Amino acid sequence: MAAAGGTLNCEDFSMFQEVLKVMRTIDDRIVHALNTTVPTVSFSGKVDATQTCKQLYESMIEAHLSRDKAIKACIAQTSEVVGHLREERAKDSENLAIIKQLRKEQTKVSPLSNTRSCKT
C-alpha cells in the first residue's frame, strides 16, 4: 500500500482506510504516550520534560501532516478518476459499467472529505 517514497495508493479503498487507521495509532494512544513521556515528581530531575514533550508534539504533528497529505492525495487521485468517468458518461450515457464505476469512485471521495474536516 505504501510506496517507497511514503505515498499511498487509494485504489483499494478498504486497504487505504486500514493504512489511515494505522497512521492514527499515535492519536489513539496519546494518553499512554503522555503518561510515559511526562515524568512524575520522582523522575522530574532525571528527565528533561520539556524536551520529551517537544519530541512527542513533533511526532504528533508529523503524523498529522503525513495523514493529511495521504488523504489529500487520495482525494485528488479519486477526483481525477471521477472527472474522467464523467467525461466518458457524457459520451455514452447508457453505459452501465461506466455509471457503476462512477458511483463507486464518488462514494470514495465523500468519506475522505469528511475525514479531512475532522481535523482539530
C-alpha positions in Angstrom: 0.0 0.0 0.0 2.7 2.5 0.9 5.2 3.1 -1.8 8.9 3.5 -1.1 8.5 7.3 -1.1 5.8 7.1 1.5 2.9 7.9 -0.8 -0.2 5.8 -0.6 -2.3 4.3 -3.4 -6.0 4.6 -2.7 -7.4 2.5 -5.5 -8.2 -0.2 -2.9 -10.2 2.0 -0.6 -10.6 -0.5 2.2 -6.8 -1.0 2.3 -6.3 2.8 2.3 -8.6 3.1 5.3 -6.6 0.4 7.1 -3.4 2.3 6.4 -5.1 5.5 7.8 -6.1 3.6 10.9 -2.5 2.6 11.5 -1.4 6.2 10.9 -3.9 7.2 13.7 -2.2 5.0 16.2 -0.3 7.9 17.9 -3.6 9.7 18.4 -5.3 6.6 19.7 -2.5 6.1 22.3 -2.0 9.7 23.3 -2.9 9.0 27.0 -0.3 6.3 27.2 2.3 8.4 25.4 1.7 11.3 27.8 1.9 9.0 30.8 5.2 7.6 29.6 6.6 10.9 28.4 5.8 13.3 31.2 7.9 12.4 34.2 6.4 12.0 37.6 7.7 14.0 40.5 10.2 11.3 41.5 11.7 11.3 38.0 11.5 15.0 37.2 15.2 15.6 37.9 16.3 12.7 35.7 14.3 13.5 32.6 14.0 16.7 30.6 10.2 17.1 30.5 10.3 20.0 28.1 12.4 18.0 25.6 10.4 14.8 25.8 7.1 16.8 25.4 8.6 18.6 22.5 9.5 15.3 20.8 6.0 13.9 21.4 4.5 17.1 20.0 6.7 16.9 16.9 5.9 13.3 16.3 2.2 14.0 16.5 2.5 17.0 14.1 4.5 14.8 11.7 1.9 12.0 11.9 -1.0 14.5 11.3 0.8 16.1 8.3 1.6 12.7 6.9 -2.0 11.6 7.2 -3.4 14.8 5.8 -1.0 14.5 2.8 -2.2 11.0 2.2 -5.9 12.0 2.4 -5.4 15.0 0.1 -3.5 12.8 -2.4 -6.3 10.2 -2.4 -8.9 12.9 -2.9 -7.0 14.3 -5.8 -6.5 10.9 -7.4 -10.1 9.9 -7.0 -11.4 13.2 -8.2 -9.3 12.9 -11.3 -10.8 9.4 -11.9 -14.3 10.8 -11.3 -13.7 13.6 -13.8 -12.6 11.1 -16.4 -15.6 8.9 -15.8 -17.9 11.9 -16.0 -16.5 12.7 -19.4 -17.0 9.0 -20.5 -20.5 9.1 -19.2 -21.2 12.3 -21.2 -20.1 10.5 -24.3 -22.0 7.3 -23.6 -24.8 7.9 -21.0 -26.3 4.4 -21.4 -23.1 2.5 -20.5 -24.0 0.9 -17.2 -20.4 -0.1 -16.4 -19.2 3.5 -16.6 -22.2 4.7 -14.4 -21.5 2.0 -11.9 -17.7 2.8 -11.7 -18.5 6.5 -11.5 -20.8 5.9 -8.5 -18.2 3.7 -6.9 -15.5 6.4 -7.2 -17.8 9.1 -6.0 -18.5 7.2 -2.8 -14.8 7.2 -2.1 -14.5 11.0 -2.2 -17.2 11.8 0.4 -15.7 9.9 3.4 -12.3 11.2 2.6 -13.6 14.8 2.6 -15.3 14.2 5.9 -12.1 12.8 7.3 -10.2 15.9 6.4 -12.8 18.2 8.0 -12.4 16.4 11.4 -9.0 17.9 12.0 -8.6 19.7 15.3 
